[in-house]
Amino acid sequence: MKFRASKVIPVLLAALLAGCSTLVSETGDGPVRYKERVAVVPFINLSETPQAGDRAASILVALLRAEGMSRVEVYLPEDANPLMYESQSRQQEGIDMAAADGVDLIVTGTVEEWRYKAGFDNEPAVGVTLLVRRASDNALVWSGTAAKAGWGRASLGTTGRSVLQELVEAMPLSAGDD
């Protein structure tokens, strides 16, 4: 049996790359419309990196605006202790502020991982979950979770942006009234 590197190498490369990134998404109660007012509130930070939730929320706002959602605002209440990891009370305060402002949708999230892995290459590793809910009745519109491990020379911010971009691309964005 003859070994054919030209056929084996692409299969191995595809398997290697597929193992570096995962995405799971679920559509709930309709699309996310471009015309809707969207609030992004502080993400709960379950990682070991201080302020990872705020970083992810800020990146998400920029990505949604780049997709054409011009009515997106970030609600980041003051933080009495910015080095505190758990931020559930800040998230609730952001939700309350956004609801009082009359937004249509509220995006919450959780940062499960936002760090450089220990080891020889110190690869960045990011894991984020997003939930989009209707402000009026708390109905789930969309949810998704994604994780990725970057390469040794990749930055944590670039890997985080890549994970959030995958989530935005999976979101059911709509220009119409459907």
Contacts in CASP RR format, 6 or more apart in sequence:
PFRMAT RR
TARGET T0000
AUTHOR 0000-0000-0000
METHOD contacts of the structure
MODEL  1
MKFRASKVIPVLLAALLAGCSTLVSETGDGPVRYKERVAVVPFINLSETP
QAGDRAASILVALLRAEGMSRVEVYLPEDANPLMYESQSRQQEGIDMAAA
DGVDLIVTGTVEEWRYKAGFDNEPAVGVTLLVRRASDNALVWSGTAAKAG
WGRASLGTTGRSVLQELVEAMPLSAGDD
20 148 0 8 1.000
20 149 0 8 1.000
20 150 0 8 1.000
21 146 0 8 1.000
21 147 0 8 1.000
21 148 0 8 1.000
21 149 0 8 1.000
21 162 0 8 1.000
21 163 0 8 1.000
21 166 0 8 1.000
22 146 0 8 1.000
22 147 0 8 1.000
22 148 0 8 1.000
23 144 0 8 1.000
23 145 0 8 1.000
23 146 0 8 1.000
23 166 0 8 1.000
23 167 0 8 1.000
23 170 0 8 1.000
24 144 0 8 1.000
24 145 0 8 1.000
24 146 0 8 1.000
25 142 0 8 1.000
25 143 0 8 1.000
25 144 0 8 1.000
25 145 0 8 1.000
25 167 0 8 1.000
25 170 0 8 1.000
25 171 0 8 1.000
26 142 0 8 1.000
26 143 0 8 1.000
26 144 0 8 1.000
27 141 0 8 1.000
27 142 0 8 1.000
27 172 0 8 1.000
28 139 0 8 1.000
28 140 0 8 1.000
28 141 0 8 1.000
28 142 0 8 1.000
28 143 0 8 1.000
29 134 0 8 1.000
29 139 0 8 1.000
29 140 0 8 1.000
29 141 0 8 1.000
30 141 0 8 1.000
30 142 0 8 1.000
30 172 0 8 1.000
31 141 0 8 1.000
31 172 0 8 1.000
31 173 0 8 1.000
31 174 0 8 1.000
31 178 0 8 1.000
32 38 0 8 1.000
32 69 0 8 1.000
32 105 0 8 1.000
32 132 0 8 1.000
32 141 0 8 1.000
32 142 0 8 1.000
32 171 0 8 1.000
32 172 0 8 1.000
32 173 0 8 1.000
32 174 0 8 1.000
33 173 0 8 1.000
33 174 0 8 1.000
33 175 0 8 1.000
33 176 0 8 1.000
33 177 0 8 1.000
34 68 0 8 1.000
34 69 0 8 1.000
34 70 0 8 1.000
34 71 0 8 1.000
34 173 0 8 1.000
34 174 0 8 1.000
34 175 0 8 1.000
34 176 0 8 1.000
35 71 0 8 1.000
35 176 0 8 1.000
36 71 0 8 1.000
36 104 0 8 1.000
36 105 0 8 1.000
37 71 0 8 1.000
37 73 0 8 1.000
37 101 0 8 1.000
37 102 0 8 1.000
37 103 0 8 1.000
37 104 0 8 1.000
37 105 0 8 1.000
38 64 0 8 1.000
38 69 0 8 1.000
38 71 0 8 1.000
38 72 0 8 1.000
38 73 0 8 1.000
38 103 0 8 1.000
38 104 0 8 1.000
38 105 0 8 1.000
38 106 0 8 1.000
38 107 0 8 1.000
38 132 0 8 1.000
39 72 0 8 1.000
39 73 0 8 1.000
39 74 0 8 1.000
39 75 0 8 1.000
39 94 0 8 1.000
39 95 0 8 1.000
39 97 0 8 1.000
39 98 0 8 1.000
39 101 0 8 1.000
39 103 0 8 1.000
39 105 0 8 1.000
39 106 0 8 1.000
39 107 0 8 1.000
39 135 0 8 1.000
40 57 0 8 1.000
40 60 0 8 1.000
40 61 0 8 1.000
40 64 0 8 1.000
40 72 0 8 1.000
40 73 0 8 1.000
40 74 0 8 1.000
40 75 0 8 1.000
40 107 0 8 1.000
41 57 0 8 1.000
41 74 0 8 1.000
41 75 0 8 1.000
41 76 0 8 1.000
41 91 0 8 1.000
41 94 0 8 1.000
41 95 0 8 1.000
41 97 0 8 1.000
41 98 0 8 1.000
41 106 0 8 1.000
41 107 0 8 1.000
41 108 0 8 1.000
42 53 0 8 1.000
42 54 0 8 1.000
42 57 0 8 1.000
42 75 0 8 1.000
42 76 0 8 1.000
42 77 0 8 1.000
42 87 0 8 1.000
42 90 0 8 1.000
42 91 0 8 1.000
42 94 0 8 1.000
43 52 0 8 1.000
43 53 0 8 1.000
43 54 0 8 1.000
43 56 0 8 1.000
43 57 0 8 1.000
43 87 0 8 1.000
43 91 0 8 1.000
43 108 0 8 1.000
43 109 0 8 1.000
43 110 0 8 1.000
43 111 0 8 1.000
43 128 0 8 1.000
44 53 0 8 1.000
44 86 0 8 1.000
44 87 0 8 1.000
44 88 0 8 1.000
44 91 0 8 1.000
44 108 0 8 1.000
44 109 0 8 1.000
44 110 0 8 1.000
44 111 0 8 1.000
45 51 0 8 1.000
45 52 0 8 1.000
45 53 0 8 1.000
45 85 0 8 1.000
45 86 0 8 1.000
45 87 0 8 1.000
45 110 0 8 1.000
45 111 0 8 1.000
45 114 0 8 1.000
46 85 0 8 1.000
46 86 0 8 1.000
46 110 0 8 1.000
46 111 0 8 1.000
46 112 0 8 1.000
47 53 0 8 1.000
47 85 0 8 1.000
47 111 0 8 1.000
47 112 0 8 1.000
47 113 0 8 1.000
47 114 0 8 1.000
47 115 0 8 1.000
48 85 0 8 1.000
48 115 0 8 1.000
49 111 0 8 1.000
49 114 0 8 1.000
49 115 0 8 1.000
50 82 0 8 1.000
50 83 0 8 1.000
50 84 0 8 1.000
50 85 0 8 1.000
51 82 0 8 1.000
51 83 0 8 1.000
52 111 0 8 1.000
52 114 0 8 1.000
53 87 0 8 1.000
53 109 0 8 1.000
53 111 0 8 1.000
53 114 0 8 1.000
54 76 0 8 1.000
54 79 0 8 1.000
55 114 0 8 1.000
55 157 0 8 1.000
56 109 0 8 1.000
56 111 0 8 1.000
56 114 0 8 1.000
56 128 0 8 1.000
56 160 0 8 1.000
56 164 0 8 1.000
57 74 0 8 1.000
57 76 0 8 1.000
57 109 0 8 1.000
58 74 0 8 1.000
58 76 0 8 1.000
59 157 0 8 1.000
59 160 0 8 1.000
59 161 0 8 1.000
59 164 0 8 1.000
60 107 0 8 1.000
60 130 0 8 1.000
60 164 0 8 1.000
60 167 0 8 1.000
60 168 0 8 1.000
61 72 0 8 1.000
61 73 0 8 1.000
61 74 0 8 1.000
63 161 0 8 1.000
63 164 0 8 1.000
63 165 0 8 1.000
63 168 0 8 1.000
64 72 0 8 1.000
64 168 0 8 1.000
65 72 0 8 1.000
67 168 0 8 1.000
67 173 0 8 1.000
69 173 0 8 1.000
73 98 0 8 1.000
73 103 0 8 1.000
75 94 0 8 1.000
75 95 0 8 1.000
75 97 0 8 1.000
75 98 0 8 1.000
76 90 0 8 1.000
76 94 0 8 1.000
77 90 0 8 1.000
77 93 0 8 1.000
77 94 0 8 1.000
77 97 0 8 1.000
79 87 0 8 1.000
79 90 0 8 1.000
91 108 0 8 1.000
91 109 0 8 1.000
95 106 0 8 1.000
95 108 0 8 1.000
98 106 0 8 1.000
98 135 0 8 1.000
99 106 0 8 1.000
99 135 0 8 1.000
102 135 0 8 1.000
103 135 0 8 1.000
104 134 0 8 1.000
104 135 0 8 1.000
104 136 0 8 1.000
105 132 0 8 1.000
105 133 0 8 1.000
105 134 0 8 1.000
105 135 0 8 1.000
105 141 0 8 1.000
106 132 0 8 1.000
106 133 0 8 1.000
106 135 0 8 1.000
107 130 0 8 1.000
107 131 0 8 1.000
107 132 0 8 1.000
108 130 0 8 1.000
108 131 0 8 1.000
108 133 0 8 1.000
109 128 0 8 1.000
109 129 0 8 1.000
109 130 0 8 1.000
109 131 0 8 1.000
110 128 0 8 1.000
110 129 0 8 1.000
111 126 0 8 1.000
111 127 0 8 1.000
111 128 0 8 1.000
112 127 0 8 1.000
112 128 0 8 1.000
112 129 0 8 1.000
112 147 0 8 1.000
113 125 0 8 1.000
113 126 0 8 1.000
113 127 0 8 1.000
113 147 0 8 1.000
114 125 0 8 1.000
114 126 0 8 1.000
114 127 0 8 1.000
114 156 0 8 1.000
114 160 0 8 1.000
115 124 0 8 1.000
115 125 0 8 1.000
115 156 0 8 1.000
116 122 0 8 1.000
116 123 0 8 1.000
116 124 0 8 1.000
116 125 0 8 1.000
116 156 0 8 1.000
117 123 0 8 1.000
117 124 0 8 1.000
117 125 0 8 1.000
117 149 0 8 1.000
121 151 0 8 1.000
121 152 0 8 1.000
122 152 0 8 1.000
123 149 0 8 1.000
123 150 0 8 1.000
123 151 0 8 1.000
123 152 0 8 1.000
123 154 0 8 1.000
124 149 0 8 1.000
124 150 0 8 1.000
124 152 0 8 1.000
124 154 0 8 1.000
124 155 0 8 1.000
124 156 0 8 1.000
124 157 0 8 1.000
124 158 0 8 1.000
124 159 0 8 1.000
124 160 0 8 1.000
125 147 0 8 1.000
125 148 0 8 1.000
125 149 0 8 1.000
125 150 0 8 1.000
125 159 0 8 1.000
126 147 0 8 1.000
126 148 0 8 1.000
126 156 0 8 1.000
126 157 0 8 1.000
126 159 0 8 1.000
126 160 0 8 1.000
126 162 0 8 1.000
126 163 0 8 1.000
127 145 0 8 1.000
127 146 0 8 1.000
127 147 0 8 1.000
127 148 0 8 1.000
127 163 0 8 1.000
128 145 0 8 1.000
128 146 0 8 1.000
128 147 0 8 1.000
128 160 0 8 1.000
128 163 0 8 1.000
128 164 0 8 1.000
128 167 0 8 1.000
129 143 0 8 1.000
129 144 0 8 1.000
129 145 0 8 1.000
130 142 0 8 1.000
130 143 0 8 1.000
130 144 0 8 1.000
130 145 0 8 1.000
130 167 0 8 1.000
130 171 0 8 1.000
131 140 0 8 1.000
131 142 0 8 1.000
131 143 0 8 1.000
131 144 0 8 1.000
132 140 0 8 1.000
132 141 0 8 1.000
132 142 0 8 1.000
132 143 0 8 1.000
132 171 0 8 1.000
133 139 0 8 1.000
133 140 0 8 1.000
133 141 0 8 1.000
134 141 0 8 1.000
141 172 0 8 1.000
142 171 0 8 1.000
142 172 0 8 1.000
144 167 0 8 1.000
144 170 0 8 1.000
145 167 0 8 1.000
146 163 0 8 1.000
146 164 0 8 1.000
146 166 0 8 1.000
146 167 0 8 1.000
146 170 0 8 1.000
147 163 0 8 1.000
148 159 0 8 1.000
148 160 0 8 1.000
148 162 0 8 1.000
148 163 0 8 1.000
148 166 0 8 1.000
149 159 0 8 1.000
150 159 0 8 1.000
END
